[in-house]
Amino acid sequence: MKITSEFAVLDVKDGRHELHKHFEARPALGPCPDELRIPITITGYIDSSWGTDDGTSIEFSMIIENIVTAEDVKDIQNYVEADHRMTGLYVKARTALKKLKGLP
């Protein structure tokens, strides 16, 4: 099954006030400026239909199991580089980093 989507709404608990403050600088109209965008990767599963077909799309609810930000990936990369002499740990961490980045 191929699924496409152009947007989602994220219900944020931890970090919600910091995230809200981050976007206070966002213009009210137009696209979000590049410097304010926060790249994320979400893993979870779609668990039910949320709405009905409006002729373009149907909304679905999703249970989020994990959110990874670009900052998380950078933290992992820094950890890998700091511990590069511990070969076994390095290989495991590098493999995890590749999966987060979607690399082969």
Contact map, one row per residue, 1 for C-alpha under 8 A:
11100000000000000000000000000000000000000000000000000000000000000000000000000000000000000000000000000000
11110000000000000000000000000000000000000000000000000000000000000000000000000000000000000000000000000000
11111000000000000000000000000000000000000000000000000000000000000000000000000000000000000000000000000000
01111100000000000000000000000000000000000000000000000000000000000000000000000000000000000000000000000000
00111111000000000000000000000000000000000000000000000000000000000000000000000000000000000000000000000000
00011111000000000000000000000000000000000000000000000000000000000000000000000000000000000000000000000000
00001111100000000000000000000000000000000000000000000000000000000000000000000000000000000000000000000000
00001111110000000000000000000000000000000000000000000000000000000000000000000000000000000000000000000000
00000011111000000000000000000000000000000000000000000000000000000000000000000000000000000000000000000000
00000001111100000000000000000000000000000000000000000000000000000000000000000000000000000000000000000000
00000000111110000000000000000000000000000000000000000000000000000000000000000000000000000000000000000000
00000000011111110000000000000000000000000000000000000000000000000000000000000000000000000000000000000000
00000000001111110000000000000000000000000000000000000000000000000000000000000000000000000000000000000000
00000000000111110000000000000000000000000000000000000000000000000000000000000000000000000000000000000000
00000000000111111110000000000000000000000000000000000000000000000000000000000000000000000000000000000000
00000000000111111111000000000000000000000000000000000000000000000000000000000000000000000000000000000000
00000000000000111111100000000000000000000000000000000000000000000000000000000000000000000000000000000000
00000000000000111111110000000000000000000000000000000000000000000000000000000000000000000000000000000000
00000000000000111111111000000000000000000000000000000000000000000000000000000000000000000000000000000000
00000000000000011111111100000000000000000000000000000000000000000000000000000000000000000000000000000000
00000000000000001111111100000000000000000000000000000000000000000000000000000000000000000000000000000000
00000000000000000111111110000000000100000000000000000000000000000000000000000000000000000000000000000000
00000000000000000011111111000000000100000000000000000000000000000000000000000000000000000000000000000000
00000000000000000001111111000000000000000000000000000000000000000000000000000000000000000000000000000000
00000000000000000000011111100000000000000000000000000000000000000000000000000000000000000000000000000000
00000000000000000000001111110001100100000000000000000000000000000000000000000000000000000000000000000000
00000000000000000000000011111101000000000000000000000000000000000000000000000000000000000000000000000000
00000000000000000000000001111100000000000000000000000000000000000000000000000000000000000000000000000000
00000000000000000000000000111110000000000000000000000000000000000000000000000000000000000000000000000000
00000000000000000000000000111111000000000000000000000000000000000000000000000000000000000000000000000000
00000000000000000000000000001111100000000000000000000000000000000000000000000000000000000000000000000000
00000000000000000000000001100111110110000000000000000000000000000000000000000000000000000000000000000000
00000000000000000000000001000011111110000000000000000000000000000000000000000000000000000000000000000000
00000000000000000000000000000001111110000000000000000000000000000000000000000000000000000000000000000000
00000000000000000000000000000000111110000000000000000000000000000000000000000000000000000000000000000000
00000000000000000000011001000001111111000000000000000000000000000000000000000000000000000000000000000000
00000000000000000000000000000001111111100000000000000000000000000000000000000000000000000000000000000000
00000000000000000000000000000000000111110000000000000000000000000000110000000000000000000000000000000000
00000000000000000000000000000000000011111000000000000000000000000000110000000000000000000000000000000000
00000000000000000000000000000000000001111100000000000000000000000011110000000000000000000000000000000000
00000000000000000000000000000000000000111110000000000000000000000011100000000000000000000000000000010000
00000000000000000000000000000000000000011111000000000000000000011111000000000000000000000000000000000000
00000000000000000000000000000000000000001111100000000000000000011110000000000000000000000000000000000000
00000000000000000000000000000000000000000111110000000000000001111100000000000000000000000000000000000000
00000000000000000000000000000000000000000011111000000000000001111000000000000000000000000000000000000000
00000000000000000000000000000000000000000001111100000000000111100000000000000000000000000000000000000000
00000000000000000000000000000000000000000000111110000000000111100000000000000000000000000000000000000000
00000000000000000000000000000000000000000000011111000000000111000000000000000000000000000000000000000000
00000000000000000000000000000000000000000000001111110000011110000000000000000000000000000000000000000000
00000000000000000000000000000000000000000000000111110000011110000000000000000000000000000000000000000000
00000000000000000000000000000000000000000000000011111000011100000000000000000000000000000000000000000000
00000000000000000000000000000000000000000000000011111100011000000000000000000000000000000000000000000000
00000000000000000000000000000000000000000000000000111111111000000000000000000000000000000000000000000000
00000000000000000000000000000000000000000000000000011111110000000000000000000000000000000000000000000000
00000000000000000000000000000000000000000000000000001111100000000000000000000000000000000000000000000000
00000000000000000000000000000000000000000000000000001111110000000000000000000000000000000000000000000000
00000000000000000000000000000000000000000000000000001111111000000000000000000000000000000000000000000000
00000000000000000000000000000000000000000000000011111101111100000000000000000000000000000000000000000000
00000000000000000000000000000000000000000000000011111000111110000000000000000000000000000000000000000000
00000000000000000000000000000000000000000000011111100000011111000000000000000000000000000000000000000000
00000000000000000000000000000000000000000000011111000000001111100000000000000000000000000000000000000000
00000000000000000000000000000000000000000001111100000000000111110000000000000000000000000000000000000000
00000000000000000000000000000000000000000001111000000000000011111000000000000000000000000000000000000000
00000000000000000000000000000000000000000111100000000000000001111110000000000000000000000000000000000000
00000000000000000000000000000000000000000111100000000000000000111110000000000000000000000000000000000000
00000000000000000000000000000000000000000111000000000000000000011111000000000000000000000000000000000000
00000000000000000000000000000000000000011110000000000000000000011111100000000000000000000000000000000000
00000000000000000000000000000000000000011100000000000000000000000111110110000000000000000000000000010000
00000000000000000000000000000000000001111000000000000000000000000011111110000000000000000000000000000000
00000000000000000000000000000000000001110000000000000000000000000001111111000000000000000000000000000000
00000000000000000000000000000000000000000000000000000000000000000000111111100000000000000000000000000000
00000000000000000000000000000000000000000000000000000000000000000001111111110000000000000000000000000000
00000000000000000000000000000000000000000000000000000000000000000001111111111000000000000000000010011000
00000000000000000000000000000000000000000000000000000000000000000000011111111100000000000000000000000000
00000000000000000000000000000000000000000000000000000000000000000000001111111110000000000000000000000000
00000000000000000000000000000000000000000000000000000000000000000000000111111111000000000000100010000000
00000000000000000000000000000000000000000000000000000000000000000000000011111111100000000000010010000000
00000000000000000000000000000000000000000000000000000000000000000000000001111111110000000000000000000000
00000000000000000000000000000000000000000000000000000000000000000000000000111111111000000000000000000000
00000000000000000000000000000000000000000000000000000000000000000000000000011111111100000100110000000000
00000000000000000000000000000000000000000000000000000000000000000000000000001111111100000000000000000000
00000000000000000000000000000000000000000000000000000000000000000000000000000111111100000000000000000000
00000000000000000000000000000000000000000000000000000000000000000000000000000011111111001100000000000000
00000000000000000000000000000000000000000000000000000000000000000000000000000001111111101100000000000000
00000000000000000000000000000000000000000000000000000000000000000000000000000000001111100100000000000000
00000000000000000000000000000000000000000000000000000000000000000000000000000000001111111100000000000000
00000000000000000000000000000000000000000000000000000000000000000000000000000000000111111110000000000000
00000000000000000000000000000000000000000000000000000000000000000000000000000000000001111111000000000000
00000000000000000000000000000000000000000000000000000000000000000000000000000000001101111111100000000000
00000000000000000000000000000000000000000000000000000000000000000000000000000001001111111111110000000000
00000000000000000000000000000000000000000000000000000000000000000000000000000000000000111111111000000000
00000000000000000000000000000000000000000000000000000000000000000000000000000000000000011111111100000000
00000000000000000000000000000000000000000000000000000000000000000000000000010001000000001111111110000000
00000000000000000000000000000000000000000000000000000000000000000000000000001001000000000111111111000000
00000000000000000000000000000000000000000000000000000000000000000000000000000000000000000011111111100000
00000000000000000000000000000000000000000000000000000000000000000000000000000000000000000001111111110000
00000000000000000000000000000000000000000000000000000000000000000000000010011000000000000000111111111000
00000000000000000000000000000000000000000000000000000000000000000000000000000000000000000000011111111111
00000000000000000000000000000000000000000000000000000000000000000000000000000000000000000000001111111111
00000000000000000000000000000000000000001000000000000000000000000001000010000000000000000000000111111110
00000000000000000000000000000000000000000000000000000000000000000000000010000000000000000000000011111110
00000000000000000000000000000000000000000000000000000000000000000000000000000000000000000000000001111111
00000000000000000000000000000000000000000000000000000000000000000000000000000000000000000000000001111111
00000000000000000000000000000000000000000000000000000000000000000000000000000000000000000000000001100111
